[in-house]
């Protein structure tokens, strides 16, 4: 046994020596159990690392990379230690400080170099991209082959002449719909000016909307329809307060109920027409048969009858009664109750209401003692409170609430499915009678208006997306002002709102504030809540301002509607609006359109003009012209103000303003297109008119004006070098003295003139002195020539010239004396110039 073991050991050593190779390989020094355990650990580690790590190990291992060692080396690296700036250490460690600064400098250089490299790479990249795109464009252009000249026929160019109108008119800013409205307003005003009976603008606009269905959409036509229907009540007087009278509510409630009932009848007929086979319509075409067909369609499925009471042969009773009431036919409701044989007390109340409705719907205006079924209604209300509030049939509960006009807070969700249903239900249970019920809560007309306008408001009805619906709800509850203000907020609906407000105001059904400065929609303390007042004047002005410069005739038709309003300063609002329009644009075409042209026989009278078409005004065109002239003068538009004063016949104001303007420019030379030239033309027209008819003007004003017009001629001659004519003007009007004896006379004459002439006097003195000095130089030059060869005739001529020179010196002396004698301060440079020229003449 020992031998065998020794042999076995020798064989193992021999095998070990045979398998030994040059490369160093690890020796296996583990037992089988240890090898198995190591294998299991390796398998678990590989499984946990995932397939990605295993593939990475295999890939890198095949390339001779030891991934675990590489991972350890990477973990030892720290980017913060390599690239972040090193914080400086204390000042005492000089060696450490220098080392730290050196490393910081190296890092800064590396970062700067890195940034420069990135910029350079980006720049080179863009340069290459642009270069490649340039080459590509060249290839594309070279690939395009030009057309052959023979492929196209020869086309000859012809010159087309364009003819432009001599007087280009501005383009109208009214669209087709607004132009139709303006046309109707013009026709209405013409009828009113002729003294004929006024037409109903609401009906007129509503018919226009129906006739022009290509311009008016269906929603606009529906809005006009509901407003016209609601406003078709007994006309109010001019002195009535629409807000207070409308709060009574009884006529408007009946109108709203009737409108909603008619709409529902049309809806039922539409449903029946779409389901003819199911409806099985027959018999007499009335509400009774219509309701039967509609209920057959609505309750054709068995599950729709769940919870309903009094069903006979598959026909529920109370839906028939409810839809009869919803259609406004109390007789059909009574007939259904008779056929059902239930609720005799309710049938009696309905019969009484039906009889009263046949007598022009007066049941809501009767007192408690005049109602034959008042006691019976009280008993039915107790029954409703005790039993029907928890009734499983929603239609029966709704019928009781409608007939008894009670329980307004009950939503009736199973029956009320649309806004129209909700509004009809609320209007049906209103308390418009004078009596008061103490057993049940009642809803008044004002409460319903507050509920719609304030509690629910625009957000509940999604008014921005459904503007016609919200407008219809407000109109049906009698809140015309709030409905029109809401409609006027959008550009598309503003024309409708403006003309609806105009039509209501002409029927005395629009509540307007007493002060036109108030906002578009306001409240008045004397009005019952929640009534509002619409500022119609502000609405019309806001609408008309957009086109008054391009469509002036149409704008004046709208302003005519404001003739009964007063502005904040007490003036007629129509006149104020036209005045503001003329202040903005006062050209010849506008003045001709408004005031007409001058009468050839009377220069102060204007004929024609659009204002002549309007009668029964408390002002005329001449008062308007004077008002516009005052406003233009206040805004320093003096030239236009003079023209308006002239049109208005206010010659005194025109002359005063013209004198003040002439004073500023009379001494200037005449230039084409200057203010002086324009004022000269005005002065010529004024002179022509004054020569044909004498106006009532103050004497000082007329004297100043005459003197300034003469000075216009004087300075024209002076600047054109016609000294003789200029001096003749001065002598003729005795403006300047010829000698010292005439100084006092000229001074007294100037004192009688206005201050405007005194402002021009320094320029007149200098011009006169300059003319005298020029004449003196001419005569002096002639005297020097004749003195070379003296003859007897020359001696006489010389003496005459000496006399003339002496006369000129005297005139110059008189001018300086006049400048010193005047009780006004003459500018010092003017005095110096006058004295200097006088000295030169001696």
KAZI-V118905 format. One line per field, one symbol per residue. ss: DSSP state (H for helix, E for strand, C for the rest). Layout:
ss=???
This chain:
ss=CHHHHHHHHHHHHHHHHHHCCCCCCCCCCCCHHHHHHHHHHHHHHHHHHHHHHHHHHHHHHHCCCCHHHHHHHHHHCCHHHHHCCCCCCCCCCHHHHHHHHHHHHHHHHHHHHHHHHHHHHHHHHHHHHHHHHHHHHHHHHHHCCCCCHHHCCCCCCCCCCCCCCCCCCCCCCCCHHHHHHHHHHHHHHHHHHCCCCCCCHHHHHHHHHHHCCCCCCHHHHHHHHHHHHHCCCCCCCCCCCHHHHHCCCHHHHHHHHHHHHHHHHHHHHHHHHHCHHHHCCCCCCCHHHHHHHHHHHHCCCHHHHCCCCCEECCEEHHHHHHHHHHCCCHHHHHHHHHHHCCCHHHHHHHHHHHHHHHCCCCHHHCCHHHCCCHHHHHHHHHHHHHCHHHCCCHHHHHHHHHHHCCCCCCCCCCCCCCHHHHHHHHHHCECCCCCCCCCCCCECHHHHHHHHHHHHHHHHHCCCCCHHHHHHHHHHCCCHHHHHHHHCCCHHHHHHHHHHHHHHHHCCCCCCCCCCCCCCEECCCCCCCCCCEECHHHHHHHHHCCCCCCCHHHHHHHHHCCCCCECCCCCEHHHHHHHHHHHHCCCHHHHHHHHCEEECCEEEEEECCHHHHCCCCCCCHHHHHHHHHHHHHHCCCHHHHHHHHHHCCCHHHHHHHHHHHHHHHCCCCCCCCCHHHHHHHHHHHHHHHHHHCCCCCCHHHHHHHHHHHHHHHHHHHHHCCCHHHHHHHHHHHCCCCCCHHHHHHHHHHHHHCCHHHHHHHHHHHHHHHHHHHHHHHHHHHHHHHHCCCCCHHHHHHHHHHHHHHHHHHHHHHHHHHHHHHCCCCCCHHHHHHHHHHHHHCC
